[in-house]
Amino acid sequence: MSWLEKFKTKRKEQQDKPDRKKEKKEDRSEKVSDRRVYRLEKIKELTAKAYGVAAKRKWLVLMIVASIAAYLIIFKGGFG
């Protein structure tokens, strides 16, 4: 390979370099955006799950309190 051919190939590589940088930057920004969206969706799902668990526990506590009150009223003669 002559020096002229080497020069031409080097020059072509240097001209392509900004395009590669631009593509790499776009890919990087896309990855960051995807990661951000994933995290936000994950937070929303965890929040919805927490609300569901809290609602279930609220009803569980109400049932336990009602059963304790019924026990005290029926077996201990709570009204009199």
Summary of the structure (lengths in Angstrom):
residues: 80
radius of gyration: 34.1
end to end distance: 110.2
largest distance: 112.2
contacts: 149
relative contact order: 0.04
helix: 91%
strand: 0%
